[in-house]
Structures are given as C-alpha cells and as structure tokens.
Amino acid sequence: MTSEKILVCGGGGFIGGHLVADLLRQGHQDIRAVDIKPFNEWYQLFPGVENLQLDLQDKEACEKAVREAKVLYNLAADMGGMGFIENNRALCMLSVLINTHLLMAAKKFGVARFFYASSACVYAADKQVSPDVVALKESDAYPAMPEDGYGWEKLFSERMCRHFREDFAAVTRVARYHNVYGPHGTYDGGREKAPAAICRKVIQAKLSGKMEIEIWGDGKQTRSFMYIDDCLKGTQAILASNILEPINLGSNELVTINQLVDIVEEIAGSKLKRSYNLKAPKGVNGRNSDNTLIKSYLGWEPNTRLRDGLEKTYRWIYDQMTKRAS
C-alpha cells in the first residue's frame, strides 16, 4: 500500500494537511495533494509530496488530479463555520461539482477506493431543535431536511457515492464528520468553527487586556467536537472497511457553547465578561453523534477528551497570534 499513489483532494486545507502528514508518517511514498488555494495559503505544505493547485469544480482538473491514483480522499469543499455556511449557500452547493467530477474521473481511471467527507449538517433540522438533543443516528438523515445549502450538497453527494457503488461497482466510503477541530486550521477571517473562534476570542481578550467575549447565540446550544487525530484514524479505518452506508464520525462528548468557553477560559487562566449576540448565526440548537454503528463495525469511536484537544489547539493559535503581533 505504501507504494500506491494516494490522492488527497483538499490537501491544502485543515483536515487534508493533517491527513497528508499522517500518511507520510506511515511511510506512504507516492502522495498527490490538490487544492484550489495558492501554495502560500496551504495550512501545511510538504516538499516530498506532489502538490498541485487545481480547481476541482472543473472536470478536466479532476481528471488531471485523479490520473494514476489508486486511493482517493475527497476532503475538498467550499465551506467554513456557521457564519460562512449560513451566508454562502450557493457557494456551498457548488461543491457538488467537485464530488461529481471526482467520481467520474475515479471511474474513468480505475481508482480502487474512494472516500467522501460528508457532514452532520445532513441531519434533519427537526431532530435538532432542542439543546437536550438525542444523539443523531445515521437513519436520522431521512426524511431529508438538512442544513440549507451546505447540508443539501453533502446529502446529494452521499447519494452520488452510493449510486456509483451500485451502478459501477465503485468502492466508495462515506463518513459524516461532526465538528472537527485542532491545530493548523482556520481561526479567523469568517470561516473558522466554534472551538477555534472561542480560542481566538479568549486570546485576543488576554493579549489586549479587554476581558470581554461575544458569544453567538445564547450559549445554551449544544455540540460535540472531534479532535483531528480521531478524525484521521476514523477516516482511514472507514475507507479500509466494508461499511457501505454513510457513518457518523464524531465525538459524543456533548457540551454547551458556554461550557466550551468555560474550558478555554480555564486553559487560558482567564475569566471574561460575556455578552450574547442573539442575531448572529448559531446553527441548530443541539447536535450530537450516536456512535453505536462505528463502535459495532470498528470496535472504536473518537475518544480524545475535549479538554485535551482544546489545550493543544489553544497553544497553537496562541503561538500564531503572538507571532503575528510581533
């Protein structure tokens, strides 16, 4: 396996960069990483990898990327945190071109295994109206009522993977990611997710001496957050498995946003005055991952404690922000 060409689409992104690093650590020798961003904007860039800047919404670009690859990870999408998703629904929907053209190219060039990164945003909104949410199981995606824009694109692309498997015998695997976080990711600019955003706000307060923080929503909305190391382990295990249908990949350690702030404050050794922006995008009221299926298939579930993962993430963001300030 270490000699087969592995293609990481979205390789300049947060998860993609970590995946390339992990594959290199394992001894894989032929890796191609593709991203639309200029190389100086990639979160991690490795000189021993074939790095390509391509727009994977374009069919010809997908064929160039996929040629000779045997294993394909599709992590590419135009996405971000809730602030981006709620205000850029059309851009999120256009990512359907990426997965469609990659599947077509994978069929054309004989890719052996194809992984698609879906999202918990596919789940029906009426099952996420309360902070005291019942953990979402895979069947809760139907009847369909996903997050508008981004969630619909993910759900449609899941079906594309399924039908390429059924009609063309493609070996496709799909994981529904639940809020992945960690170092080497976006923490400002509007595309960041809640853990990174909270870390940034707490660090800004500490560095400026203005001990205040604005929280989007009332702070009572609940989420679970998966550390990047668990995401990498689960992604590769799911691709290598015989799991045919989309499966949850997420922590089931449920916290409120207020509790998330509590943890980051504890890491920082600070206590901030909180204000709540009830007009800001906040997403659903509650979302958690039911891990029954992944435990039954793999004998494992994401298990990094939120406190531990947040401390590593906070330290990395703190270093980045202090370097930028100096």
C-alpha positions in Angstrom: 0.0 0.0 0.0 2.9 2.4 0.7 3.8 2.4 -3.0 0.4 3.1 -4.4 -0.5 6.7 -5.4 -2.8 8.3 -2.9 -4.7 11.5 -3.8 -5.8 13.9 -1.1 -8.3 16.4 -2.5 -8.4 19.5 -0.3 -4.8 18.7 0.7 -4.1 22.4 1.4 -6.9 22.6 3.9 -7.1 21.8 7.6 -8.0 18.1 7.6 -6.3 17.5 4.3 -3.0 18.8 5.5 -3.1 16.7 8.7 -4.0 13.6 6.5 -1.0 14.1 4.2 1.2 14.5 7.3 -0.2 11.3 8.8 0.2 9.3 5.5 3.9 10.4 5.4 4.4 9.3 8.9 3.1 5.9 8.0 5.7 5.6 5.2 3.5 6.2 2.1 5.8 7.3 -0.7 3.5 8.4 -3.5 1.1 11.1 -2.4 -0.5 13.8 -4.5 -2.2 16.7 -2.7 -4.5 19.1 -4.6 -6.1 22.3 -3.5 -7.5 25.4 -5.2 -5.5 27.8 -2.9 -2.1 29.2 -3.8 0.6 27.2 -2.1 1.5 30.0 0.3 -2.1 29.7 1.7 -2.0 25.9 2.3 -2.1 25.1 6.0 0.6 22.5 5.7 2.8 22.0 2.6 5.2 19.1 2.3 8.1 19.1 -0.2 8.2 15.3 -0.6 4.6 15.4 -1.9 3.3 16.1 -5.5 1.4 19.3 -4.7 -0.9 20.7 -7.4 -3.0 23.9 -7.5 -6.2 23.0 -9.3 -9.9 24.0 -9.2 -11.6 20.7 -8.7 -15.0 22.1 -9.7 -13.6 21.7 -13.2 -13.9 18.3 -14.9 -10.6 18.5 -16.7 -8.8 19.5 -13.4 -10.3 16.4 -11.7 -9.0 14.1 -14.5 -5.6 15.6 -14.1 -5.7 15.1 -10.4 -7.1 11.6 -10.4 -4.9 10.0 -13.2 -2.8 7.1 -11.8 -4.3 7.4 -8.3 -5.5 4.2 -6.6 -6.8 5.7 -3.3 -8.7 9.0 -3.3 -9.7 11.1 -0.3 -12.2 13.8 -1.2 -12.0 16.4 1.5 -12.4 19.4 -0.9 -15.3 21.8 -0.4 -16.1 25.5 -0.2 -17.0 25.6 3.5 -16.4 27.1 6.9 -18.1 27.6 10.2 -21.7 28.5 10.7 -21.2 32.2 9.9 -19.9 31.2 6.4 -22.4 28.4 5.8 -25.5 30.5 6.6 -24.3 33.4 4.3 -22.9 31.5 1.4 -25.4 28.8 0.5 -24.9 28.9 -3.3 -21.1 28.6 -2.9 -21.6 25.6 -0.7 -23.9 24.0 -3.2 -21.4 24.4 -6.0 -19.1 21.9 -4.2 -21.4 19.3 -5.7 -19.3 19.7 -8.9 -16.2 18.6 -7.1 -17.5 15.3 -5.9 -19.4 14.6 -9.1 -16.4 15.2 -11.4 -14.1 13.3 -9.0 -16.4 10.3 -9.1 -16.5 10.4 -12.9 -12.7 10.6 -13.0 -12.3 7.8 -10.5 -14.5 5.6 -12.6 -12.5 6.5 -15.8 -9.1 5.9 -14.3 -9.9 2.9 -12.1 -9.5 4.3 -8.6 -9.6 1.3 -6.1 -11.1 3.1 -3.1 -12.9 6.5 -2.9 -13.6 8.3 0.4 -16.1 11.2 0.7 -16.1 13.5 3.7 -19.7 14.3 4.4 -21.1 16.2 7.4 -23.5 16.1 10.3 -25.2 19.0 8.5 -27.1 16.4 6.5 -29.3 15.6 9.5 -32.9 16.6 9.6 -33.4 20.0 11.3 -36.5 18.9 13.2 -34.3 16.5 15.2 -32.0 19.3 16.4 -34.4 21.8 17.8 -33.6 21.3 21.5 -30.2 21.7 23.3 -31.2 18.4 25.0 -30.8 16.7 21.7 -31.0 12.9 21.4 -27.7 11.8 19.7 -28.2 11.6 15.9 -28.1 8.1 14.4 -27.4 7.6 10.7 -31.0 6.9 9.8 -32.0 10.4 11.1 -30.9 11.9 7.8 -34.2 10.9 6.3 -36.9 12.1 5.6 -34.5 14.8 4.3 -34.4 18.2 5.9 -30.6 19.1 6.0 -28.9 22.4 6.6 -29.8 24.6 3.7 -27.1 24.9 1.1 -24.1 23.0 2.6 -26.2 20.2 4.1 -28.1 19.6 0.9 -24.9 19.4 -1.1 -23.4 16.9 1.3 -26.6 14.7 1.2 -26.7 14.8 -2.6 -23.0 13.8 -2.8 -23.6 10.9 -0.4 -26.2 9.6 -2.8 -23.8 10.1 -5.8 -21.3 7.9 -4.0 -24.0 5.3 -3.3 -25.2 5.1 -6.9 -21.6 4.9 -8.3 -21.1 2.0 -6.0 -24.4 0.3 -7.0 -24.2 1.0 -10.7 -20.5 1.0 -11.5 -19.1 -1.2 -8.6 -17.1 1.8 -7.3 -15.7 1.2 -3.8 -17.0 4.3 -2.1 -17.0 5.0 1.6 -18.7 8.0 3.4 -18.1 9.5 6.8 -20.3 12.2 8.4 -17.9 14.4 10.2 -19.0 16.1 13.4 -17.2 19.4 14.1 -13.5 18.7 13.6 -11.0 20.9 15.3 -7.3 21.1 16.1 -4.1 23.0 15.3 -3.1 24.1 11.8 -6.6 25.3 10.9 -8.6 28.4 10.4 -9.1 30.6 13.5 -10.1 33.9 12.0 -11.4 35.5 8.8 -15.0 34.2 9.0 -14.6 30.5 8.1 -13.5 29.3 11.5 -15.5 26.9 13.6 -16.5 27.4 17.2 -13.5 25.8 19.0 -11.0 27.9 17.1 -13.2 31.0 17.2 -13.5 30.8 21.0 -9.8 30.2 21.4 -9.1 33.3 19.3 -11.5 35.5 21.2 -10.1 34.4 24.6 -6.5 35.0 23.4 -7.5 38.4 22.0 -9.0 39.4 25.3 -6.0 38.2 27.2 -3.5 40.0 24.9 -5.5 43.2 24.8 -6.4 43.3 28.4 -10.1 43.9 27.4 -11.5 40.9 29.3 -14.8 40.5 27.4 -16.1 38.0 24.9 -19.0 37.9 22.5 -20.8 34.6 22.1 -23.0 33.9 19.1 -26.5 32.8 20.2 -27.5 32.4 23.9 -24.6 30.0 24.7 -27.0 27.2 25.5 -26.8 25.5 22.1 -25.1 22.1 22.4 -22.5 20.4 20.2 -19.8 17.7 20.2 -16.4 18.4 18.8 -13.9 15.8 17.3 -10.2 16.3 17.6 -8.2 16.0 14.4 -6.3 12.9 15.4 -9.5 10.9 15.9 -10.8 12.2 12.6 -7.7 10.9 10.8 -7.8 7.5 12.5 -11.5 7.1 11.8 -11.3 8.3 8.2 -8.6 5.8 7.2 -10.4 3.0 9.1 -13.7 3.7 7.4 -12.0 3.7 3.9 -10.4 0.4 4.6 -13.6 -1.2 6.0 -16.6 -2.9 4.4 -19.0 -0.2 5.7 -21.2 0.6 2.7 -23.5 3.3 4.0 -22.6 6.7 5.4 -21.5 6.5 9.1 -21.0 9.0 11.9 -17.5 10.1 12.7 -17.6 12.3 15.7 -17.2 12.6 19.5 -20.3 12.1 21.7 -18.9 14.4 24.5 -21.8 16.9 24.4 -21.2 20.4 25.7 -22.9 23.8 25.6 -21.2 26.7 23.9 -21.0 28.2 27.4 -19.2 25.1 28.6 -16.8 25.3 25.6 -16.0 28.9 26.7 -15.5 27.7 30.3 -12.9 25.1 29.2 -11.0 27.6 27.1 -11.0 30.2 29.9 -9.6 27.5 32.2 -6.8 26.7 29.8 -6.0 30.5 29.4 -6.2 31.2 33.1 -8.7 34.0 32.4 -12.3 34.9 33.3 -14.2 37.0 30.8 -17.3 39.1 30.9 -19.8 37.5 28.4 -22.2 39.2 26.0 -24.5 37.3 23.7 -25.2 38.2 20.1 -28.7 36.7 19.5 -28.7 37.9 15.9 -25.5 36.1 14.9 -25.6 32.7 13.0 -25.8 29.9 15.6 -27.0 26.9 13.7 -29.2 24.2 15.2 -30.0 24.2 18.9 -28.5 20.8 19.6 -26.3 18.2 17.8 -24.5 15.1 19.0 -23.2 11.9 17.4 -24.7 8.5 18.1 -21.6 6.2 17.8 -23.4 2.9 18.1 -22.6 1.9 14.5 -19.0 2.9 14.4 -18.3 1.0 17.6 -20.0 -2.1 16.3 -18.1 -2.0 13.0 -14.7 -0.9 14.2 -14.6 -1.5 17.9 -13.6 2.1 18.4 -15.0 5.6 18.5 -13.4 9.1 18.7 -12.3 9.4 22.3 -10.0 12.4 22.7 -11.2 14.4 25.7 -12.4 17.9 24.6 -10.2 19.5 27.3 -7.1 17.8 26.0 -7.7 18.6 22.3 -8.6 22.2 23.1 -5.4 22.7 25.1 -3.3 21.7 22.0 -5.5 23.9 19.8 -5.3 26.9 22.1 -1.5 26.7 22.4 -1.1 26.6 18.6 -3.5 29.5 18.0 -1.8 31.5 20.8 1.6 31.0 19.1 0.3 32.1 15.7 -1.4 35.2 17.1 1.7 36.3 19.2 4.0 35.7 16.2 1.6 37.8 14.0 1.5 40.6 16.7 5.3 40.7 16.9 
